[in-house]
Amino acid sequence: MTKLTLDDKEYEIEDMTDEQKDILSVLNLNSNSSTLLNHMLQCVDSVRAVKVAELKESLEGNKDDN
């Protein structure tokens, strides 16, 4: 049987009511969404860092041309 642990107490998921299972489903969706959003934020931050470096290199290159 699958168990859920909340505050160091275990609960059998199969023994939960449909309403409790629905709440658990929302919590799982929340966790998955949070993980996905964090991944997306890391990707955006990485692109930003690359573009800042690209701009800096381009600007420094322009100084040499002047």
N, C-alpha and C positions, 0 to 999 in steps of 0.2 A: 504494500500500500504506500501511496505517496503521502508524505507528511510535510507540513508547513510549520516552521518555527517562528513564533512571535514572542519577544521578550523572554527567551529561554524556555518557552512552553511549546510543546509539540501538539499539533492538531492533525487529524486524519482528514485529508481533502475529500475522500469518498464519503465521509460522514457529514459533510457540510450540507446545508440547505442550498437550494438553487440560488437564493438571494446572496448567500455568503460566497458561493462560487462566482457569481457575477461580480461581486466586489473584488474578489481575488483576480479575476480576469482584467478588470480595470487597472488594478495595481500592477499586473504584469505588463499591460500595454503602456502604462506610465513609465515603468522601468525601461522597457525597450525603446520608447520614444526618447527618453532622456539620454540613453546610450547613443542613439543615432544622432541626436542634436549635438552632443558633445563631440562626436566624430566629425560632424559637419563643421563645427566651430574650429576644430583643430586643422581641418583642411583649409578653411578660409584664412586662418592665421598663417599657415604655411605659405599660401599664395601671396599674402600681404608681405611677408618677409622676403620672398623671392623678388617681388616687384619693387620693394624699397631698395634692395640691393641692386637691382637692374637700373633703377632710376639714379641711384648714387653713382654707379659706374658710368652711366651715360653723361651725367653732369660733370663728373671729374674728367671724362674724356673731352668734353666741350671746352674745359679750361685749358687743356693742352693745345687745342686747335686755335685758341685766341692769341 
